[in-house]
């Protein structure tokens, strides 16, 4: 499942740090195989790149997460991108075990490095 942002004009951020901040909470049953990811696109959604991945499985003890806040540096992909998009993606082999992935307080921030 994907949750995709509208188009974001980050064209004026060339040379800046571009960061994504979001709060999230995952409610999941243990003993499952689920992967959370933040995807980025600099071309309006034609192509996507994984910017952050969190695999949860039996080996690393699938349990609830959060609530917690994450800050990701997306400069490599989105600095200067006039047609940027950000997406939250969840995949897995046992969607029955997933109760919810709640995402809130999403901010795309730009910091002048100069």
C-alpha positions in Angstrom: 0.0 0.0 0.0 1.2 3.5 -0.8 0.4 7.0 0.6 1.7 9.5 -1.9 2.1 13.3 -1.5 0.9 15.8 -4.0 3.6 17.3 -6.3 6.1 19.5 -4.4 8.1 22.3 -6.0 11.5 22.0 -4.4 13.2 23.7 -7.3 14.5 26.6 -5.1 16.3 24.2 -2.7 19.3 23.4 -5.0 22.3 23.3 -2.8 20.2 23.1 0.4 19.6 20.3 2.8 16.1 18.8 2.3 14.7 16.9 5.2 11.5 15.0 5.8 10.1 14.9 9.3 7.2 12.7 10.3 5.6 11.0 13.3 4.5 7.4 13.0 3.1 4.5 15.0 2.8 0.9 13.8 0.4 -1.5 15.3 1.2 -5.0 14.2 1.0 -8.6 15.5 4.3 -10.3 16.2 5.7 -13.1 14.0 5.1 -11.3 10.7 7.1 -10.1 7.7 6.4 -6.4 6.9 8.6 -3.6 5.4 8.0 0.1 6.0 9.6 2.5 3.5 9.8 6.1 2.5 10.0 6.5 -1.2 11.1 9.6 -3.1 10.6 10.8 -6.7 12.2 13.8 -8.4 10.2 13.4 -11.6 6.6 13.7 -10.4 6.2 10.0 -9.7 7.5 8.4 -12.9 10.4 6.7 -11.0 10.8 6.0 -7.3 13.7 5.4 -5.0 13.8 4.0 -1.5 15.1 6.7 0.9 14.4 4.8 4.1 13.6 1.1 4.7 12.7 -0.6 7.9 12.2 -4.4 7.6 10.3 -6.1 10.4 10.3 -9.9 10.7 10.7 -12.8 13.0 14.4 -12.3 13.2 14.3 -8.8 14.5 11.2 -9.2 16.7 8.2 -7.7 14.9 6.5 -5.5 17.4 4.6 -2.3 17.6 6.6 0.9 16.9 6.2 4.3 18.4 4.8 6.7 18.5 8.1 8.2 17.4 9.4 11.0 15.1 11.8 10.4 12.3 13.9 12.9 10.4 15.3 11.8 7.1 17.8 13.6 4.9 16.4 13.6 1.3 18.8 16.1 -0.2 20.5 13.5 -2.5 17.2 13.0 -4.3 15.0 16.1 -3.8 17.3 19.2 -3.5 16.4 21.3 -6.6 13.7 19.0 -7.8 10.8 21.0 -9.3 8.5 17.9 -9.4 9.2 16.1 -6.1 6.9 13.6 -4.5 7.3 11.6 -1.2 5.5 8.4 -0.5 5.0 6.1 2.5 4.9 2.4 1.5 4.2 -0.7 3.4 4.6 -4.2 2.0 4.7 -7.7 3.4 3.7 -11.3 3.1 1.2 -11.2 5.9 -1.1 -8.2 5.6 -3.5 -9.8 8.0 -1.1 -9.2 10.9 -0.9 -5.5 10.2 -3.4 -3.5 12.2 -2.4 0.1 11.3 0.5 2.3 10.3 -0.4 5.8 11.4 1.6 8.7 9.9 1.2 12.3 11.1 2.9 15.7 11.3 4.6 15.3 7.9 7.0 18.2 7.1 9.4 18.7 4.2 12.0 21.2 5.4 14.8 23.0 3.6 18.0 24.3 5.3 20.4 26.6 3.6 23.9 25.0 3.9 25.6 28.3 2.9 
